[in-house]
Amino acid sequence: MQYLYNIIKADYLQRTRSYSFLITLAVTVFIAYSFVPPDTAGYTTLSASGYRGVYNSAWVGYVSGIMTTVMLSFYGFVLVNSGIKKDIETEVGLIIATTSLTNFKYLLSKQISNYLVLLTITGITFMVSIVVFLVRGTDQPFILGNFILPYLFFAIPALFVVAALAVTAEVFLGKRSILQFIIYFLLCGVCMSFINNKGGNDSSGVFDPFGLSLISKSITQHINTNFHENIKSVSFGFIFNGHKTYKFFEWEGLNWTSVFIFSRVVWIGFGLLLIYISSLFFHRFDFNQAVTNKKKKLQALASLKPVQLINPAGITRGILPPLSFNYGIFPLIRTEFLLLIRQGNKWLWLLNAALWGAMFLVPFDLAYNYLLPVLLFLQVTRWSELVTKEKTNRIHYFAYASYKPLQRMLPAQIIAGILLSISLSLPVIIRSISASNIYGVAGLLNGATLIVLLAVALGILTGGKKLFEIFFFLLTYAVINKVPLTDYLGSLPAHHTPFFILTVLAMNLALTGVLFLARAYQIRHL
């Protein structure tokens, strides 16, 4: 237990003391405050065919609890799926491998530290939900149980599974971060579609880690019984439909069943089972394969023909080849672009190529609103490491001491990232040009530039890549759901205006100024 406690404590403190965690926490507070929108808002977070509950303690508590569970289950995975990777990069894992700590206990400690990080954010949203009730609630009594129970039976079991899946993904997929994201989000999508297909009829929770089926069934039954409707299901999420007049009803919460509570225990047991299965395949920081590859390289070098050595005393400047210098930026751009292209597994480019080609064939709205945001998100690990790879590989001391790093290296990284972003957006750009959609072309170029500048700015300010990965996921999720404020690509017809183009352009210029100032400060205070 002493080993477990020390690992959990160290890992938890390392995560929560980072800038990325603090900024993520601030963003979460803002999102949590938006879970219960004001009456004048143009969106809703729970849509029941024109019906909305009165803002009593049950409605505010349960909606906040279920929204926290769903949202944190999605982007929480991105936040915590790097515990084992950090131990490998810092070589702490080699020390742990020499101890008597078993694989199961080590992975369990990582899972618990992941879980505690997610519970910290959950605790903050819990307090925010109470504040929201006091600010936006009606003259209804405050019932603490309506806030505690949703978080207890929705968030706590679901996040336990998310923390376990993050560890499992690291064990089986290693450094393939983008593959971890794809598989995890596909699992979440399959789970959500299964719940929607059931229409809220299955309230046992056995196949529902979020608890959506139980709350969906309760709300639809209440509306159908009291208003003689035939509503089949409700929708969760940030749903933008303009300001709308709702029919109000008073909902008093759920009647918890023993079957549903037992299903929460089953899901927690499933998380522990994942950790146990992962421990059977955990490499325990065994790098024999890497050593073998190194030996092969050394043998290949030894087989080369020996080079005739020159006596140092006989070396003169005349026999040495002339030195050639190239202080231009184009070789650096080429190098950075090749690093972006060659990063990650080659098979992923097959998926990128398939999406890229599909954008020429599918309807234009489908390509613009869905395929392009997904294709850009698949490059999240490339752009997140655009300016952080020097620190990750501990060569930033050399990079910052190079010739004019602020005028050559940083612009080269930005330009290489923008070139990749524009290249991936090329099918939609060509189709927009053929349709004489000048505003669409300008919006795409602005958006392709904006996402790279965001990656660079967040990478420089936080010194890591995690915050950008979380932010880009939330941004992509919002874009696919057509949230107007997040339409960085300008896909909505309302944004085909000079004002929108100039606004995004101003954001790009402001980000450029911020990131150059931040990098200049880092270079001066290295």
C-alpha positions in Angstrom: 0.0 0.0 0.0 2.9 2.3 0.6 4.1 1.9 -3.0 0.6 2.5 -4.3 0.0 5.6 -2.2 3.3 7.2 -3.3 2.7 6.5 -7.0 -0.9 7.8 -6.8 0.1 10.9 -4.9 3.1 11.7 -7.1 1.1 11.2 -10.3 -1.9 13.1 -9.1 0.2 16.1 -8.0 2.1 16.1 -11.2 -1.1 16.3 -13.3 -3.0 18.8 -11.1 0.0 21.2 -10.8 0.4 21.7 -14.6 -0.8 24.7 -16.5 -2.9 22.6 -18.8 -4.9 21.2 -16.0 -5.6 24.6 -14.5 -6.7 26.0 -17.8 -8.8 22.8 -18.4 -10.4 23.4 -15.0 -11.2 27.0 -15.8 -12.8 25.9 -19.1 -14.8 23.2 -17.3 -16.2 25.7 -14.9 -17.4 27.9 -17.8 -19.0 24.9 -19.5 -20.6 23.6 -16.3 -22.1 27.1 -15.7 -23.7 26.7 -19.2 -25.3 23.3 -18.5 -28.4 25.1 -17.3 -28.9 28.0 -19.8 -30.8 31.2 -18.9 -34.3 31.7 -20.3 -33.0 34.1 -22.9 -30.4 31.7 -24.3 -30.5 30.4 -27.8 -29.6 26.9 -26.9 -30.7 24.1 -24.6 -28.8 21.1 -23.1 -31.9 18.8 -22.8 -34.4 18.8 -25.6 -37.8 17.1 -25.1 -39.7 18.1 -28.2 -40.5 21.6 -27.0 -40.8 20.8 -23.3 -38.4 22.0 -20.6 -38.4 21.4 -16.9 -38.8 24.2 -14.3 -35.5 25.1 -12.7 -36.0 23.4 -9.4 -33.3 21.5 -7.5 -34.1 18.2 -9.2 -33.9 19.6 -12.8 -30.7 21.6 -12.2 -29.0 18.8 -10.2 -29.8 16.0 -12.6 -29.1 17.9 -15.8 -25.8 19.1 -14.4 -25.0 15.6 -13.3 -25.8 13.9 -16.5 -24.1 16.6 -18.6 -21.0 16.4 -16.5 -20.9 12.6 -16.9 -21.2 12.7 -20.7 -18.9 15.6 -21.4 -16.2 14.5 -19.0 -16.4 10.9 -20.2 -15.5 12.2 -23.7 -12.7 14.7 -23.1 -11.6 13.2 -19.8 -10.0 10.3 -21.7 -7.9 12.8 -23.6 -6.9 14.5 -20.3 -5.6 11.4 -18.5 -4.3 8.9 -21.1 -0.6 9.7 -20.7 0.3 8.4 -17.2 2.4 5.4 -18.4 3.9 7.4 -21.2 5.3 10.0 -18.8 6.9 7.2 -16.8 8.6 6.0 -19.9 9.7 9.4 -21.1 11.1 10.3 -17.6 12.5 6.8 -17.1 10.8 6.6 -13.8 9.3 3.3 -15.0 12.7 1.7 -15.0 13.0 2.3 -11.3 9.4 1.1 -10.7 10.2 -2.1 -12.7 13.0 -3.0 -10.2 10.6 -2.9 -7.2 8.3 -5.7 -6.0 5.3 -3.8 -7.2 3.2 -6.1 -9.4 1.8 -5.1 -12.8 -1.7 -5.1 -11.5 -0.9 -2.8 -8.5 1.0 -0.4 -10.7 -1.7 -0.2 -13.3 -4.3 0.1 -10.6 -2.4 3.1 -9.1 -2.3 4.7 -12.5 -6.1 4.1 -12.9 -6.8 5.6 -9.4 -4.7 8.7 -10.1 -6.6 9.1 -13.4 -9.8 8.7 -11.5 -8.8 11.3 -8.9 -8.0 13.8 -11.5 -11.5 13.3 -13.1 -13.2 13.4 -9.7 -11.5 16.7 -8.9 -13.1 18.2 -12.0 -16.4 16.6 -11.1 -16.3 18.1 -7.6 -15.8 21.5 -9.1 -18.8 21.1 -11.5 -20.8 19.8 -8.5 -20.2 23.1 -6.7 -20.9 25.1 -9.8 -24.3 23.3 -10.2 -25.3 24.5 -6.8 -24.3 28.1 -7.7 -26.3 27.8 -10.9 -29.4 26.8 -8.9 -29.0 29.8 -6.6 -28.5 32.1 -9.5 -31.1 30.8 -12.1 -33.4 28.6 -10.0 -37.0 29.5 -9.3 -38.6 29.9 -5.8 -38.1 26.2 -5.2 -36.6 24.6 -2.1 -33.0 23.6 -2.2 -32.7 19.8 -1.8 -29.1 18.6 -1.5 -29.9 15.0 -2.4 -31.0 16.1 -5.9 -27.4 17.2 -6.5 -25.6 14.5 -4.7 -27.4 11.4 -6.1 -26.9 12.2 -9.8 -23.2 12.7 -9.4 -23.0 9.6 -7.2 -24.8 7.2 -9.5 -24.0 8.8 -12.9 -20.5 10.4 -12.8 -18.6 8.3 -10.3 -19.1 4.9 -11.9 -18.8 6.2 -15.5 -15.5 8.1 -14.8 -14.1 5.0 -13.1 -14.5 3.1 -16.4 -13.0 6.0 -18.3 -10.0 6.0 -16.1 -9.6 2.3 -16.6 -10.0 2.6 -20.4 -7.2 5.2 -20.5 -4.8 2.8 -18.8 -5.9 -0.1 -21.0 -5.4 2.0 -24.2 -1.9 2.8 -23.1 -1.0 -0.8 -22.4 -2.3 -2.2 -25.7 -1.7 0.8 -28.0 1.4 2.4 -26.5 2.4 5.7 -28.1 -0.3 5.5 -30.8 -2.3 8.4 -29.3 -4.5 9.1 -32.3 -5.4 5.5 -32.6 -6.4 5.5 -28.9 -8.7 8.5 -29.6 -10.3 7.0 -32.6 -11.1 3.7 -30.9 -12.3 5.3 -27.7 -14.6 7.8 -29.5 -16.0 5.0 -31.6 -16.8 3.0 -28.5 -18.6 6.1 -27.0 -20.4 6.6 -30.3 -21.6 3.0 -30.4 -22.7 3.2 -26.8 -24.6 6.4 -27.4 -26.3 5.0 -30.6 -27.3 1.9 -28.7 -28.9 4.0 -26.0 -30.8 6.1 -28.6 -31.9 3.0 -30.5 -33.3 1.6 -27.3 -35.3 4.8 -27.0 -34.9 5.0 -23.2 -36.9 1.7 -22.7 -34.0 -0.1 -21.1 -33.6 1.6 -17.7 -31.6 -1.2 -16.0 -28.3 0.5 -16.9 -26.5 -2.7 -17.8 -25.6 -1.4 -21.2 -25.6 2.3 -20.3 -22.5 3.5 -18.4 -23.7 7.1 -18.5 -27.2 6.6 -17.0 -28.9 8.3 -19.9 -31.5 5.6 -20.4 -32.9 6.0 -16.9 -33.3 9.8 -16.9 -34.6 9.7 -20.5 -37.3 7.2 -19.6 -38.3 9.2 -16.5 -38.7 12.5 -18.4 -40.6 11.1 -21.3 -43.0 9.1 -19.1 -43.7 12.3 -17.1 -44.4 14.4 -20.2 -46.5 11.7 -21.9 -48.6 11.1 -18.7 -49.2 14.7 -17.8 -49.5 16.2 -21.3 -50.8 13.3 -23.3 -47.9 13.3 -25.6 -46.1 10.4 -27.3 -42.4 11.5 -27.0 -40.0 8.6 -27.5 -36.7 10.1 -26.3 -34.9 13.3 -25.3 -31.7 14.8 -26.6 -28.7 15.8 -24.6 -25.9 18.2 -25.4 -25.6 21.8 -26.5 -28.4 22.1 -28.9 -28.6 25.5 -30.7 -32.0 26.2 -32.2 -32.4 29.9 -31.5 -34.5 31.4 -28.8 -37.5 29.2 -28.4 -40.7 29.2 -26.3 -40.9 26.1 -24.2 -43.7 24.4 -22.4 -42.7 24.0 -18.8 -43.3 21.1 -16.5 -42.2 20.3 -12.9 -40.0 17.2 -12.6 -39.1 15.9 -9.2 -36.2 13.6 -10.1 -35.7 9.8 -10.4 -36.9 6.9 -8.4 -33.7 4.9 -8.0 -34.1 1.2 -8.4 -31.9 -1.5 -6.9 -31.3 -2.9 -10.4 -29.9 0.4 -11.6 -27.7 0.8 -8.6 -26.4 -2.7 -9.0 -25.5 -1.9 -12.6 -23.3 0.9 -11.3 -21.4 -1.7 -9.3 -21.1 -3.9 -12.3 -19.6 -1.1 -14.3 -17.0 -0.4 -11.6 -16.2 -4.2 -11.6 -15.8 -4.0 -15.4 -13.2 -1.3 -14.9 -11.3 -3.4 -12.4 -11.5 -6.3 -14.8 -10.0 -4.2 -17.6 -7.1 -3.3 -15.3 -6.5 -7.0 -14.4 -6.5 -8.1 -18.1 -4.2 -5.2 -19.0 -1.7 -6.3 -16.3 -1.4 -9.7 -18.0 -0.1 -8.0 -21.1 1.8 -5.1 -19.6 5.4 -4.8 -20.8 6.7 -3.6 -17.4 9.1 -1.2 -19.1 10.9 -4.1 -20.8 12.8 -2.6 -23.7 14.6 -5.7 -24.9 13.3 -5.1 -28.4 14.8 -1.6 -28.4 18.1 -3.0 -27.2 18.0 -5.7 -30.0 17.4 -3.0 -32.6 20.3 -1.0 -31.3 22.6 -4.0 -31.5 21.6 -4.6 -35.1 22.4 -1.0 -35.9 25.8 -1.3 -34.2 26.5 -4.5 -36.1 25.6 -2.8 -39.4 28.0 0.1 -38.6 30.8 -2.4 -37.7 30.4 -4.1 -41.0 31.2 -0.9 -42.9 34.7 -0.5 -44.4 37.1 1.2 -42.1 37.9 4.8 -43.0 41.5 5.9 -43.3 42.3 8.2 -40.4 44.2 11.4 -40.9 47.0 12.3 -38.5 45.7 15.3 -36.5 49.2 16.8 -36.7 49.0 16.9 -40.5 45.6 18.5 -40.8 45.7 21.9 -42.6 42.8 24.1 -43.5 43.7 23.7 -47.2 42.8 20.0 -47.4 39.4 20.5 -45.6 36.3 21.0 -47.7 35.0 24.6 -47.7 32.2 25.4 -45.3 28.9 26.4 -46.8 26.2 28.2 -44.8 22.5 28.5 -45.5 20.7 30.9 -43.2 17.5 30.8 -45.2 14.2 29.7 -43.8 13.2 27.3 -46.6 15.4 24.3 -45.5 13.8 24.6 -42.1 10.3 24.7 -43.5 11.1 21.6 -45.6 12.4 19.8 -42.5 9.5 20.7 -40.3 7.0 19.7 -43.0 8.7 16.3 -43.5 8.7 15.8 -39.7 4.9 16.4 -39.7 4.4 14.0 -42.6 6.5 11.2 -41.2 5.2 11.4 -37.7 3.1 8.5 -36.5 2.1 5.3 -38.2 2.1 5.2 -42.0 -1.2 3.3 -42.0 -3.0 6.4 -40.6 -2.3 8.2 -43.9 -4.5 5.6 -45.6 -7.4 6.8 -43.5 -6.4 10.4 -44.2 -6.2 9.7 -47.9 -9.6 8.0 -47.8 -11.2 11.0 -46.1 -9.4 13.4 -48.4 -10.6 11.7 -51.5 -14.1 11.3 -50.2 -14.4 15.1 -49.8 -14.3 15.3 -53.6 -17.2 12.8 -54.0 -19.7 13.3 -51.2 -22.1 16.2 -51.1 -20.4 19.5 -50.4 -22.2 20.2 -47.1 -21.2 16.7 -45.8 -17.6 17.3 -46.8 -17.5 20.8 -45.3 -19.4 20.3 -42.1 -18.3 16.8 -41.1 -15.5 15.2 -43.0 -13.1 18.1 -43.0 -13.3 18.8 -39.2 -12.8 15.1 -38.6 -9.8 14.9 -41.0 -8.2 18.0 -39.3 -8.8 16.4 -35.9 -6.9 13.3 -36.9 -3.8 15.4 -37.1 -4.1 16.6 -33.5 -1.0 14.8 -32.3 1.0 16.3 -35.2 0.1 19.9 -34.5 0.2 19.4 -30.7 3.9 18.5 -30.9 4.7 21.2 -33.5 6.5 23.4 -30.9 6.7 21.0 -28.0 8.9 18.3 -29.4 12.1 20.2 -28.5 11.2 20.1 -24.8 9.9 16.6 -25.0 13.2 15.4 -26.5 15.2 17.7 -24.2 16.9 19.6 -27.1 15.3 23.0 -26.5 18.6 24.3 -25.1 20.2 23.7 -28.5 17.2 24.9 -30.5 16.8 28.2 -28.6 20.5 28.8 -29.0 20.5 28.4 -32.7 20.9 31.2 -35.2 17.8 33.6 -35.0 15.4 31.0 -33.6 12.6 33.6 -33.4 13.0 34.7 -37.0 13.7 31.3 -38.6 12.7 28.2 -36.5 9.4 29.4 -35.1 8.1 30.8 -38.5 9.2 27.6 -40.2 7.2 25.5 -37.8 4.1 27.7 -38.2 4.4 27.7 -42.0 4.9 23.9 -42.2 1.8 23.4 -40.0 -0.3 25.8 -42.1 0.8 24.1 -45.3 -0.3 20.7 -44.0 -3.6 22.2 -42.8 -4.3 23.8 -46.2 -3.3 20.7 -48.1 -5.8 18.6 -46.1 -8.5 21.2 -46.8 -7.7 21.4 -50.5 -10.7 19.4 -51.7 -13.2 21.7 -50.0 -11.2 24.8 -51.2 -11.3 23.6 -54.8 -15.0 22.9 -54.7 -15.6 26.3 -53.1 -13.6 28.0 -55.9 -15.5 26.1 -58.5 -18.7 27.4 -56.9 -17.4 30.9 -56.8 -17.7 30.9 -53.0 -15.0 33.5 -52.2 -16.1 33.8 -48.6 -15.9 30.1 -48.2 -12.4 30.0 -49.5 -11.3 32.9 -47.2 -13.0 31.1 -44.3 -11.2 27.9 -45.0 -7.8 29.6 -45.3 -8.5 31.5 -42.1 -9.6 28.4 -40.2 -6.6 26.3 -41.5 -4.3 29.0 -40.1 -6.2 29.5 -36.9 -6.0 25.9 -35.7 -2.3 25.8 -36.3 -1.7 29.1 -34.5 -3.8 27.8 -31.6 -1.7 24.6 -31.4 1.5 26.7 -31.4 0.2 29.3 -28.9 -1.1 26.7 -26.4 2.0 24.6 -26.8 4.3 27.6 -26.0 2.2 28.9 -23.1 1.7 25.6 -21.4 4.9 23.8 -22.4 2.9 20.6 -23.3 0.4 19.3 -25.8 -2.4 18.0 -23.6 -4.4 21.3 -23.4 -4.5 21.7 -27.2 -5.6 18.0 -27.6 -8.5 18.6 -25.2 -9.4 21.9 -26.7 -9.3 20.6 -30.3 -11.6 17.7 -29.4 -14.2 20.0 -27.8 -13.9 22.4 -30.7 -14.4 19.6 -33.2 -17.3 18.2 -31.3 -18.9 21.7 -31.2 -18.3 22.2 -35.0 -19.9 18.9 -35.9 -22.9 19.9 -33.8 -23.0 23.3 -35.7 -22.4 25.5 -32.7 -22.2 29.0 -34.2 -19.5 30.4 -31.9 -17.1 27.5 -32.7 -17.4 27.6 -36.5 -13.7 28.3 -37.1 -13.9 26.9 -40.7 -16.7 29.3 -41.7 -19.0 26.4 -42.9 -22.3 28.0 -41.7 -24.0 30.2 -44.4 -24.4 33.0 -41.8 -20.6 33.3 -41.6 -20.1 33.9 -45.3 -19.7 37.6 -44.6 -16.8 40.1 -44.6 -17.3 40.7 -40.9 -16.7 37.1 -40.0 -13.7 36.8 -42.2 -12.1 39.9 -40.7 -12.9 38.7 -37.2 -11.1 35.4 -37.7 -8.2 37.2 -39.4 -7.9 39.5 -36.4 -7.8 36.5 -34.1 -5.0 35.0 -36.2 -3.0 38.2 -36.0 -3.6 38.4 -32.2 -2.5 34.8 -31.7 0.6 35.4 -33.8 1.6 38.3 -31.7 1.0 36.4 -28.4 3.0 33.3 -29.4 6.0 35.4 -30.7 6.1 37.4 -27.5 5.8 34.2 -25.4 8.6 32.5 -27.3 10.8 35.6 -27.1 10.3 35.6 -23.4 11.2 31.9 -23.1 14.4 32.4 -25.2 15.5 35.3 -23.1 14.9 33.5 -19.8 16.2 30.0 -20.7 
